[in-house]
Amino acid sequence: MIYVMVENLSGSVIRSQVLSPLMEIARCLDLDIDLLALERHATWERQGRLETLRRELGTQRVRLHVFLHYGNRHPLTYLNLVRMLLTLGSLLIGNGRRKVMVRNFHSAFLVIPFHLLFRRNKLLLDLRGAFVQELVLRGAVREGGILHRALAWMERQSFRFSDHILCVSERLVRYVTQTLGRERATSVVPCCVDAGFFDLDPARQREIAHSLGLVGKFVVVYAGSLTSWNLLGPMLDAFAIIRQKQPDAHFLFMTPSMEQARDAFRERGFPDECCTVTSVPHQEIKDYIALGDVALLLREDNLVNRVASPVKLGEYLACGVPVLVTPCVGDLSDLVVQHRVGLAVDLDEGTFAEKLERFISEVRSSREYYRRRCRELGGSYFRRETYYPVYQNLIGDSR
């Protein structure tokens, strides 16, 4: 199999949602995988981890081919893009019938010409969300502008020419159908949790709890970025309500944007002793999350979130922490309610505070019950092995 992506290899999301799955799939399905990546040059210049990653992937039968990106207008970027396409072509010609999986529509657009030329190869689209609309929300693209219309057209073509589309939610499947105007062959595989999240270290948790002064506290956790659709203000509102009924409540807030978070806590007048704002490496974060009694996943109601599958919810559940979530988070808001592993609540609802207070009281009185239910759901719905039959059907005969 060949996997093509146009994203940086160094981020924790790529490690969790691309590199780890590819290594597991190669091992469990007895496959050799060629991973082609257009990688931003500065990232690897600064971190110097490329060869280490190449060796790590190689031990799991994943061959890494990296083509450096020096900037959108740099001539070496275009040269390396041509080299990437030539490598892809040689792999397709030299290996007969192969499956090509691409991450999101922009990678698909590079592969579509080869797909049309080599009809014996199958194109599988690994679709992670409504990427064009995400660019609009980030302010990178003006809605309705020329670039926005061009990207939307490219997205439609990627849906049209793909033989099969892997979607992270049923709502994303519906988005594909509505965008294209007809149904396509699809499968749903949510963003799954790294296997390591299911192996918690109680001794390490006790050590962290003592060092942060969390022993005996009711701990509210958040782990993630502060992008515009993660609602920081409502998170602080929810914590204020929790503190009214639980005076020993403590907010463990983990984010790369520490100064922005600290400023927000100060503006709300929260005393320093009731909150800890820190940044934790992804490989260590599970034992911090597991200290929580309740986790927050409050998102803005927009298309990006309605079709999403945030891996963070799976990580919370894998660590045994029930979740307060808004109703607009992909398929997961309904999942939380159906399996009784949290509370889905509309922030504008008049009874929000009352429902939150009742939920927090229930969690506190039945903490082990919630821990068990969360771990059970995390270990089934968000465990990658659950979806191996999907991958087996799609790529199991790939060489």
Secondary structure as UniProt FT lines:
FT   STRAND          2..5
FT   HELIX           12..14
FT   HELIX           15..19
FT   HELIX           20..28
FT   TURN            29..30
FT   STRAND          33..40
FT   HELIX           41..47
FT   HELIX           50..58
FT   TURN            59..61
FT   STRAND          62..69
FT   TURN            72..73
FT   HELIX           75..94
FT   STRAND          99..103
FT   HELIX           104..117
FT   TURN            119..120
FT   STRAND          122..127
FT   HELIX           131..138
FT   TURN            143..144
FT   HELIX           146..161
FT   STRAND          164..167
FT   HELIX           170..180
FT   STRAND          186..188
FT   HELIX           195..198
FT   HELIX           202..212
FT   TURN            215..216
FT   STRAND          218..223
FT   TURN            228..229
FT   HELIX           232..245
FT   TURN            247..248
FT   STRAND          249..254
FT   HELIX           258..267
FT   TURN            268..269
FT   HELIX           272..274
FT   STRAND          275..278
FT   HELIX           282..284
FT   HELIX           285..289
FT   TURN            290..291
FT   STRAND          294..297
FT   HELIX           303..306
FT   HELIX           311..318
FT   TURN            319..320
FT   STRAND          323..325
FT   TURN            327..328
FT   TURN            330..331
FT   HELIX           332..338
FT   TURN            339..340
FT   STRAND          342..344
FT   TURN            347..348
FT   TURN            350..351
FT   HELIX           352..365
FT   HELIX           367..378
FT   TURN            379..382
FT   HELIX           384..387
FT   HELIX           388..395
FT   TURN            396..397
//
